[in-house]
Amino acid sequence: MTNKDTDGLFEGDGDEKNELSWTETDWEEYLAEHETAVRDYLRHYEQAAGNPDRIDEVARQMGWEIELPEEPEPGASLESGEENFPGEWEPYTLHRNPVHIATKALYTSLLVNWERIAVHPDRISPALSLAVQSSLFRGRECALQAAQALDLGDYALAICFFKRALRELNEVLARLGQAELSDATLLARYRDFALPRLFDLREIWLRVMHECRQADGDS
């Protein structure tokens, strides 16, 4: 990490403050930590697979809860200097958002496992293969955009994106019921793997949507 001197826009005490500037290496390390968090979530999820409260258990294992970001205290200043940025300060980005991490982790497992069976066109209908994969990609995109809106405090927009993600999730569930189009045994195996993850994604999103509506109602 590099700290560059300020451009002289502030005088007096401000001369002692530096502007934080990250290099490509710093950001690569930051993104690597994000990928590690995604892998950690999946590892904890697999370990808690038989736990009916696995969503909450994994959140505890990760050291966070799925909740809306806290509003700043009234009168709090964003220019309070070292009080807000002690030691080796690191920026907050969407990659630290618990909803983003959980969504990306569960979708990663769904997509990776679907790709393993979709490469067998003799057993899985190409039309079904493409339809399921497309819905998974669209659902993930909508959910990640919802997490971004959530991070920015645009709760109504977040709800709209979550609703779109839920429609894609329901489309995947419907497609996985079309056993007559493919090898029923292979499709059933994936369905058994996917259903808990799909329902857990839905549970996470519904919880956050409920909190978004509460936040909008209180505003």
C-alpha positions as CSV (number, residue, x, y, z in Angstrom):
1,M,0.0,0.0,0.0
2,T,1.3,3.5,-0.8
3,N,0.4,6.8,0.9
4,K,0.9,9.8,-1.4
5,D,1.2,13.3,-0.1
6,T,-1.8,15.6,-0.4
7,D,-2.0,18.2,-3.2
8,G,-1.9,21.1,-0.7
9,L,-5.7,21.6,-0.8
10,F,-5.8,21.7,3.0
11,E,-3.8,23.8,5.4
12,G,-2.8,23.7,9.0
13,D,-3.5,20.4,10.7
14,G,-4.6,18.9,7.4
15,D,-1.0,19.0,6.2
16,E,-0.3,16.0,8.5
17,K,-2.9,13.8,6.8
18,N,-2.1,11.6,3.8
19,E,-4.3,10.5,1.0
20,L,-4.6,6.7,0.9
21,S,-3.7,5.4,-2.6
22,W,-3.7,1.7,-3.5
23,T,-1.6,0.1,-6.2
24,E,-2.8,-2.7,-8.4
25,T,-1.0,-5.1,-6.1
26,D,-2.9,-3.8,-3.1
27,W,-6.2,-4.3,-5.0
28,E,-5.2,-7.8,-6.2
29,E,-4.6,-8.8,-2.6
30,Y,-7.9,-7.3,-1.6
31,L,-9.8,-9.2,-4.3
32,A,-7.9,-12.4,-3.3
33,E,-9.2,-11.9,0.2
34,H,-12.7,-11.7,-1.2
35,E,-12.3,-14.9,-3.1
36,T,-11.0,-16.5,0.1
37,A,-14.2,-15.3,1.9
38,V,-16.3,-16.9,-0.8
39,R,-14.5,-20.2,-0.4
40,D,-14.7,-19.9,3.4
41,Y,-18.5,-19.4,3.1
42,L,-18.8,-22.5,1.0
43,R,-16.7,-24.5,3.4
44,H,-18.7,-23.5,6.4
45,Y,-21.9,-24.1,4.4
46,E,-20.9,-27.7,3.5
47,Q,-20.0,-28.4,7.1
48,A,-23.4,-27.1,8.3
49,A,-25.3,-28.9,5.5
50,G,-27.5,-30.9,7.9
51,N,-28.3,-28.0,10.2
52,P,-31.8,-26.5,9.6
53,D,-30.4,-23.1,10.8
54,R,-27.4,-23.3,8.5
55,I,-27.8,-19.8,7.1
56,D,-27.4,-18.3,10.6
57,E,-24.7,-20.8,11.6
58,V,-22.6,-19.9,8.5
59,A,-23.1,-16.2,9.2
60,R,-21.8,-16.8,12.8
61,Q,-18.8,-18.8,11.4
62,M,-18.1,-15.9,9.0
63,G,-18.2,-13.4,11.9
64,W,-21.2,-11.4,10.5
65,E,-24.9,-11.4,10.3
66,I,-27.1,-10.8,7.2
67,E,-28.4,-7.4,7.9
68,L,-28.7,-3.9,6.5
69,P,-25.7,-1.6,6.8
70,E,-26.0,0.7,9.9
71,E,-26.9,4.3,9.4
72,P,-24.2,6.8,10.6
73,E,-24.7,8.4,13.9
74,P,-26.3,11.9,13.8
75,G,-23.6,14.5,13.5
76,A,-20.9,12.0,12.6
77,S,-18.3,13.5,10.3
78,L,-16.6,11.7,7.4
79,E,-13.6,13.9,7.9
80,S,-12.7,12.9,11.4
81,G,-9.2,11.8,10.4
82,E,-7.5,9.0,12.4
83,E,-10.5,8.3,14.5
84,N,-12.2,6.7,11.5
85,F,-9.0,5.3,9.8
86,P,-6.8,3.8,12.5
87,G,-3.6,1.9,11.6
88,E,-3.7,0.1,8.2
89,W,-7.0,1.4,6.9
90,E,-8.7,-0.7,4.2
91,P,-11.5,0.6,2.1
92,Y,-15.0,-0.9,2.2
93,T,-16.4,-2.1,-1.1
94,L,-19.3,-4.3,-2.1
95,H,-17.0,-7.3,-1.9
96,R,-17.3,-7.1,1.9
97,N,-21.1,-7.2,1.9
98,P,-22.4,-10.4,3.5
99,V,-25.3,-10.7,1.1
100,H,-22.9,-10.3,-1.8
101,I,-20.5,-13.0,-0.4
102,A,-23.3,-15.5,0.4
103,T,-25.0,-15.0,-3.0
104,K,-21.8,-15.4,-5.0
105,A,-20.8,-18.4,-3.0
106,L,-24.0,-20.3,-3.4
107,Y,-24.3,-19.4,-7.1
108,T,-20.8,-20.5,-7.7
109,S,-21.5,-24.0,-6.3
110,L,-24.7,-24.2,-8.4
111,L,-23.1,-23.2,-11.6
112,V,-19.9,-25.3,-11.2
113,N,-22.0,-28.4,-10.5
114,W,-24.4,-27.7,-13.3
115,E,-21.5,-27.3,-15.8
116,R,-20.2,-30.7,-14.8
117,I,-23.3,-32.5,-16.0
118,A,-24.2,-30.0,-18.8
119,V,-21.2,-31.2,-20.8
120,H,-23.0,-34.5,-21.4
121,P,-25.5,-33.7,-24.2
122,D,-26.3,-37.3,-24.5
123,R,-27.7,-37.3,-21.0
124,I,-28.9,-33.7,-20.5
125,S,-30.9,-32.0,-23.2
126,P,-28.9,-29.1,-24.7
127,A,-32.1,-26.9,-24.6
128,L,-32.6,-27.7,-20.9
129,S,-28.9,-27.2,-20.2
130,L,-28.8,-23.8,-21.7
131,A,-32.1,-22.7,-20.1
132,V,-30.9,-23.6,-16.6
133,Q,-27.5,-22.1,-17.0
134,S,-29.0,-18.9,-18.4
135,S,-31.5,-18.6,-15.5
136,L,-28.7,-19.2,-13.0
137,F,-26.6,-16.4,-14.6
138,R,-29.5,-14.0,-14.7
139,G,-30.5,-14.7,-11.2
140,R,-27.0,-14.2,-9.9
141,E,-26.7,-10.9,-11.8
142,C,-29.9,-9.5,-10.4
143,A,-29.1,-10.6,-6.9
144,L,-25.6,-9.0,-7.0
145,Q,-27.1,-5.8,-8.3
146,A,-29.6,-5.9,-5.5
147,A,-26.7,-6.2,-3.0
148,Q,-25.1,-3.2,-4.6
149,A,-28.3,-1.2,-4.3
150,L,-28.6,-2.3,-0.7
151,D,-25.0,-1.1,-0.1
152,L,-25.9,2.3,-1.4
153,G,-29.0,2.5,0.7
154,D,-31.4,2.3,-2.3
155,Y,-33.7,-0.2,-0.5
156,A,-36.6,0.1,-2.9
157,L,-34.3,-0.6,-5.9
158,A,-32.7,-3.5,-4.0
159,I,-36.2,-5.1,-3.5
160,C,-36.9,-4.8,-7.3
161,F,-33.7,-6.6,-8.1
162,F,-34.3,-9.3,-5.5
163,K,-37.8,-9.8,-6.9
164,R,-36.2,-10.4,-10.4
165,A,-33.7,-12.8,-8.9
166,L,-36.5,-14.7,-7.3
167,R,-38.3,-15.0,-10.6
168,E,-35.2,-16.5,-12.1
169,L,-34.8,-18.8,-9.1
170,N,-38.3,-20.1,-9.6
171,E,-37.6,-20.6,-13.3
172,V,-34.6,-22.9,-12.3
173,L,-36.8,-24.8,-10.0
174,A,-39.4,-25.4,-12.8
175,R,-36.7,-26.4,-15.3
176,L,-35.2,-28.9,-12.9
177,G,-38.6,-30.6,-12.8
178,Q,-38.5,-31.4,-16.5
179,A,-37.0,-34.9,-16.0
180,E,-38.6,-36.1,-19.3
181,L,-36.1,-34.0,-21.3
182,S,-33.0,-35.7,-19.9
183,D,-31.5,-38.5,-17.9
184,A,-33.9,-38.5,-14.9
185,T,-31.3,-40.0,-12.5
186,L,-28.6,-37.5,-13.3
187,L,-31.0,-34.6,-13.2
188,A,-32.5,-35.8,-9.9
189,R,-28.9,-36.0,-8.4
190,Y,-28.3,-32.3,-9.3
191,R,-31.8,-31.3,-8.1
192,D,-31.0,-32.9,-4.7
193,F,-27.8,-30.9,-4.6
194,A,-29.4,-27.6,-5.8
195,L,-32.7,-27.4,-3.9
196,P,-31.2,-26.6,-0.4
197,R,-29.0,-23.9,-2.0
198,L,-31.8,-22.4,-4.0
199,F,-34.1,-22.3,-1.0
200,D,-31.4,-20.8,1.2
201,L,-30.8,-18.1,-1.4
202,R,-34.5,-17.3,-1.4
203,E,-34.5,-17.2,2.4
204,I,-31.6,-14.8,2.5
205,W,-33.2,-12.5,0.0
206,L,-36.6,-12.6,1.6
207,R,-35.1,-11.7,5.0
208,V,-33.2,-8.7,3.4
209,M,-36.3,-7.6,1.5
210,H,-38.3,-7.6,4.8
211,E,-35.6,-5.5,6.4
212,C,-35.5,-3.1,3.4
213,R,-39.3,-2.6,3.7
214,Q,-38.9,-1.9,7.4
215,A,-36.2,0.6,6.8
216,D,-38.2,2.4,4.1
217,G,-41.2,2.4,6.5
218,D,-39.1,4.0,9.2
219,S,-37.7,6.7,6.9
